[in-house]
Amino acid sequence: MSRILYAIQGTGNGHLSRALDVVPLLRSRCDQLDILVSGPPADLPLLFDVKYRAQGMGFLFGKKGGINFVKTFWQFKSARFVSEVRHLPVESYDLVISDFEPVSSWACKLREVPCVALSHQSAVLHPAAPRPDREEPAGRAVLKHYAPSTAQYGFHFQEYGPGISTPVIRQQVRELNPTNEGHYTVYLPAYEEEILVERLQYLSRSTRWEVFSKHSQEPAEYGNVRVWPVSGAAFLDSLARSAGVLCGAGFETPAEALYLGKKLLVMPMKQQYEQQCNAAALARMGVPVIKNFKEKHLDKIDQWLHRDETVAVDYPDHTADVLDALLREQLPGNGAKAVNAKKEHHAARREASLPQ
């Protein structure tokens, strides 16, 4: 009987979006699958049961383009985190898989239990993955040690090296029929509503903007700018109908925009090394990148609005193949079972070829 713990980082929506496809595939491949989610409450509805909920070490978005480190520090309770690590029974599972989730990763490290990373961050840390021109040793160290692992399976915008696969595009997105109704979808969670509205209207009062804001509680309309609280269904609908997407340099949203053939411009979050790496990768692919919303960078957005250039990508649905490889290589006994099955197969063929 195989028991698997799948632990998911709940900060942002990307990890949970990927889990919508990963969870049912894992569940069909083991006898028991338990889910852990850590971090703040999710914006997306969870379509699976969660056995463990933890505070973890989540980050809080600011309102001016970066992470709010002050609020992040004050909401983090180190004693609670240590308690969560100590009490998570990782040793009772045959396999622990972590999508950049720190409680499970540190629980495994402290008890010398293998922990397999299945995440975008694993790919970002790969030696062959793109890096920003200006390296940030501190940011790289945080990325490396935040959720330690003993084996890595990563997802990135391209297959830069061994162990890196193209993105998991959730089935909800694969089933969309993209159109172009002329508006631009905006998702910049580290900016407050007032800044977004002011800058977007300054850019163009004729362009229609559909903004999804983590800092807004109710829908609002400001001339040509409509603002909604973050909602999975509404966001996908806007994304599918959009002419283009202006978003942070996260992973899932840019990947989904590229998959749908949308014009894309990204703005990496300040003091966020992972997003700087993502921006470098996207720039190499031909996606325009701007540093922030300051006036000196707005011309680049205006140029983008007047161009119809898109970046073609090939993102096949191979999530099941990645999981099969992970389970074959990392689940105890699976390797031996595969070898024995192969021996039995060849023995049967030899026996069948003997004269009767």
N, C-alpha and C positions, 0 to 999 in steps of 0.2 A: 504494500500500500504506500503510495507516494504522497507526501504532504508538502505543500509549497506555500511559503509566505511571500506575497508580492507587496512591497512597500512603495508608496507613491508620495512624492513631494507635492503638497497642495498649494504652495505659493504660485500665483499666476494660474493660467488655465491650460498651459501646454501639456504638462505631465498628465493631467486628468483627461484631456482630450485623447491623448495616445492610449490611455488605459481603457477607453471605451472599446477599442479594438483588441487590445492585448488580453484583457480579463476573460472574455468568452473563449478565446483561443487557448489560454492556459487552463481554464476550467475543463475544457474538453480533453486535456492531455494529462490530467493527474486525478488522483482519487479525492484529494481535498485541497482546496485553494482558499486561503485566508488573506484578507486585504487589510493593510494598514495605510492610513492617510494622516499625514502630519501637516501642520501649518494652519493658517487662518481659514475661516469658512469659505467654501468654494463658491464661485459665481455660477458654475455649471451644475446642473442636476446630476447626481450620481445614479447611474442605472445599474448599480451592483451593491450588494451588502458589504458593509465595512465592519470588520470585527474589532479592529483597534483604531482609536482616534487619539492622536498625540499632539502636543503643542509643538514639539520639534524645535527647529531653529529657523523659522520663516523670516523673510524680509518684508518690510512695509514700504509700499510705494510712497514717494513724496509727491509734491504738486508742482515742481519746477524742473522736472526732467530727470530726476534721479531717485535713488533710494533714500528714505528718511532714516538715517542712521541713529538719530536721537530716539525716535519712537521705537525703532527696531531694538535698540539696546534696552529701553525701559520695559518693553513688553516681554523681553526674554527672561525667563526665570530659570537660572542655572540649576537650582536644586530640583526643580520639577523635571528638567531635561535629564539630569543624572538618574532620577528615580525612574523615568520612562525607559531609559537605557537598561537599568538594572533589572527591571521587572518584565521586560519583553522576552518571552520564552523562545528565543531563536534556536536553542539547542534541540527543541522538540520537533523541528522541521527537517525534512530531507534536503531542502534547498531554500535559500533565501535570495530573492531577486529584489534589487533596489533601484528605483528610478530617482536617483539623486536624493534619497531620503535618509536623513542623518541618524534617526533613532535606531533603525534596524542596522545600519552600517556600523555604528559604534558599538552596538550590542554584540554584533558578530566579531568585531575586532577585539574587544575586551575579553571575549570568551573563546577566541581562536576558532571561530566557526566560519567556514567559507561564505563569502557574500558576493554575489554576481551582480555587477552593474549593467543595467539595460537602460541606457539614457543618451540624450544628446551630449551631455557634459563629457561622457567618456570619449566621444568622437572629437570634441573640441580639444581635449588634452592629448590626442594622438600626435606623435611627432610629425606626421605628414599633413596635418590639418593647417589651414591658413592662420596666420597671426597678424595682428596690427603692426604697423611700422614701429610704433613705440611700445616696447614690451613693458608689462607691469608685473614684476616679480611677486608683489604682495597679492595682487588679484589672482594670479596663477596659483599661488600657494593656497588661497582660500578655496579655489575651485578643486584643487587636488585633494585637500584634506577634509573638506566639508562632509563628504560621504565616502569614506574609504572603502575599497573593494579588493577582492582577490582575483577577479577576472572581469573583463570588460567587453561589452557588445554595444556599439555606438551607432547613432543615426546622425547624418549630416546632410547638407545640401547636395553633396556629391560624394562618390565613393573614393575618398582620398587615399585610402590604404586598407590593408587587411583588417578585418573586424569592424569596418565602417560600412553601413548600408544607407541607402537613400531614405527619406523620411517616411514615417508611418502616416499615410493620408487616411483619416478615418472614413468609414463607409458613408457617413452622413454627407461628407464632402464629395466623395466619388460619385454619389447618386445625384448631385446637383446638375442642373442644366444651365450653365452660365450664359448670361445675356449682357447687354450694355445699355443701361437706361440713363447713362450720362452723369450720375453722381459719383462722388469719391467717398469711400469708406475709410474712416479714421479710427485707429485704436492706439492711443498713446497713454497708457495707464499712469505714467509718472507725471502727467500734467493735469492741473485742475481745469474745470470746465471754463472758467472765465478767461484763462490764458489761451485755451484752444479757440474759443469763439472769436476773441479779439484778433488773433493772428490769422485765422482762416478768412475772416472778413477783410482784413487788411490786404491779404493776397488777392482776393477776387470776390466781388459781390454778385457776380453772375454765375459762378460755379456753385453747384449744390453739394453740400457736405453732409454726410451722415456720420456723426461722432458717437462712439461708445465710450463712456467714462466710468471709471471705478469710483469717482468721487461724486457722482450724481445719483440721486434717489428717485427722481421723477423725470419723465420725458419733458423736453422743453424745446421751443423753436425761437431762433433769433434770426429773422430774415431768411437768408439762404443756408443757415446752419441749423440742423436738427440734432439734438443731443438725446441719447437714451442711456439709462443705466445698462451695465453689461448684462447681456442676455444671450445665451447660446443660440436659440432659434432665430431671434431677430438679427443677430450678427451674421449668421450664415445666409439669411435671406438678403441682407444688404450686400454682403460680399459677392454673392452669386449675380446680383443685378448691377454691380458697380462697373464704372469705367476704369477704375484704378484703386489702389490701396496705399494709404500713408500710415505707417505703423512703426513701432519700435523694432529693433534688430533682435527680436526674440527668435524662436525657431519655428513653432507650429504655424503661426499666422502668416509669415512670409512664405513658408513652404506651401501652404494651402493656396495662397494667392498665385504663386508661380504655377502650381498644378492646374488651376482654373484658367490660366492664360491671361491673368490680369497684369496691367501695368503696375509696377511696384516702386515705391521709394521708402527707404528706411532711415530712422533716426535713432542710433544706439543710445541707450540710457547712460547717463553720466555715472562714472565710478563703478561700472559694471563690466568686468573683464570679459565675461562670456559674450555679452552683446558686442563688444569691440571686435572679438574674434569672428562672430557671425557677420558683422558689417564688412570685415576684410574678405570673408569668403564670398559674400554677395557682390561686393565691388568687383572681385575677380571674374564673376560671372556676367558682369555688365549691368548690375542693378545700381542706380544712383543712391548715394549716401550723403546725408547732411548731418552736421555735428549737433545742431540744436535749433531752436526757434528764434534765434537772434536775427535782427533785421539784415545783417550782412549775408545770411544764408538763404534768405527768402527768394532771391533771384533764381536759385537752383530749383526751388519748388515751382516757380512760375514757368521756367523752361520745361520742366517735367510735364506740367499740365498741357503744354502745347505740343508735346510729342506723343506719338502713338507706339513707341518702341516697347516691345515685350521681350522677355527672355524665355526661350523654349527649354523645357525640362522633360525628362522621362522618369517618372516615379511609379514603377510597377508595384502591384500589391504583393509584396513578398514577406509580410509580417509573419505569416505562418512558417515560412522557410527559416527565418531568423530564429524563431522560438524553437523549432525542431532541432536546429543546430545547437542552440544553447542547452536544451534539455539532454540531447545526445552526449554532449561534451561535459556537462556539469552535474547532472543528476547522478548521484552515486549508484553504481550497478548498471547504468544504461550502456556504458561502454563495453562492459563484460557481456551483457546480454546481446549486444550487437555482434560481438566477436563470436559468441557461442552460436547465435542464429546463423551466422555466415558459415561456420564449420559444419553445422547440421545440414545446411542447404547443400554444401559441396559433397558431404558424405552421402546424402540421399541421391545426388546425381550420379556419384560413382557406383553406388549400389544398383541403381536403375540400369547402368550400362553393363553390368556383369551378365554373362550368359546364364540362362536359367537351366 
